[in-house]
Amino acid sequence: MTRPSRTYYALTVDSTGTGSLSLRDAVSRRELLRAGGLGCLGLALPSLIRAAPAVPRPATASFGRAKSCLLIFLTGGPPQHETFDPKPDAPQEIRGPLKDIPTSVPGLHFGELLPHTARVADRLAVIRSMTTDINSHSTSGYWMLTGYPHETKAESQPPAPGDWPSIASVVGALKPSTRSPFSAAALPEIIHNNPNITWPGQDGGFMGHTWNPFVLKCDPAAPKFSIDGMTLPPEVSDVRLDGRANLLREVDRHFVKAARSDTVSSLDRVQQRAFDVLQSATTRAAFELEREPAALRDKYGRHKFGQSVLLARRLIEAGVRLVQVNWPREPGDTTAGNPLWDTHQNNAGRLKDVLCPQFDGAFAALIRDLESRGLLDETLVVVMGEFGRTPKINPAGGRDHWGHVFSVALAGAGIGGGQVIGASDRIGGYPADRTLRPHDLSATIFHLLGLSPDGEFFDALSRPRRLSDGTAIRELV
């Protein structure tokens, strides 16, 4: 079978170290610099960068329909039974003590702890047959966050230089923002296992650390909220900042010619991004949550998660291409038996008292807020975790790790709302119809953002790498 002809962007470097962009469909030099093109995907400049789209634009109206993506990651593994896939007819030890409620879509029911989400169900598409068959947080999460399975199913795998880049990294690299100094951001913190082991699949992997998403470690619910490095010192005016930036660029231009390396190229790009953020009034203003009406902030919830979702919406408005909101840790929970959504103990109580009320209010407020601003049709919203929970409730009243089937919810970007894709079996234990895997989800995200899942870029050894091995989910595209 003949492979379709491919179009690549190539950066060529002459003997002086000056780069030039060639080939048809090439972006402007300004756009390349904004994308970090001179960082060459974290490689040395003499390497070749060939960045997708690498196949002809798919002939579907949905391709590129999303201008941005807001990804909500419910770290720990939310239970499908009490959220998007209740089983009211299952035995008590399966369905649990909580009931189901009708939604705005006739015949569709959610868990009783999601009343606000139930009212916007007509804007949502729910996948009930996602599976990884992996019961480990970090490696099942790796597959969800990158679209590629880890080489092992073991738990607590640390990040490694050869890891596949995260979806956020790929989108930031190959679909750079034209309006914001950074293209992909993650907040309010990175994801880690107890006691404090960072997950793989959250960074640029083999693309290089300069393509890591811009991590904003913060608490937007805190009084006088601010982020280090996002505000100018009182003694530094905008004019003075411009002068410092220009001087640094001039020094770098001469220095990099004499000592070009991965480290130098990466440093140059990181410094440039830092100055760009400080020089962008729109980006700085995005962090000023006090600009929002108090009533709206209340709807999102005056807690770390809710205000993080609101901040994510503001960053999307400011032009950031992809914003990932990770469910935040609670103080001291690294020694707890049910941190985050990892409800090994007291599943029903933890959901009722903490988890579902925060998620339900913030998520429904986000959907309505985006819709009222005319942003929902151009913003893809994805809600997912690394896996689901066991069908049977354990003796501690909790549910344990379960990668065999779980739910994902999507909205926006022209996705048809009020639909359910796939199904789990009668106890919510395994897929019963339309089995889907994380690479199908990543292919869908890329497609809707205007990146062909079949597109290729080249790694440090000049090997072609496909954006995704999955197939975009037909019901969504």
PyMOL commands that set and color helices and strands:
alter all, ss='L'
color gray80, all
select helices_A, chain A and resi 29-34+37-42+92-95+115-119+121-123+137-146+167-174+205-207+209-211+238-258+262-279+281-286+289-291+294-300+304-317+333-335+347-372+376-378+438-448
alter helices_A, ss='H'
color red, helices_A
select strands_A, chain A and resi 10-13+19-22+68-73+100-102+109-111+124-130+184-187+192-193+197-198+214-215+322-326+379-384+388-389+401-402+406-411+419-421+423-424+431-433+456-458+464-466
alter strands_A, ss='S'
color yellow, strands_A
deselect
rebuild
show_as cartoon
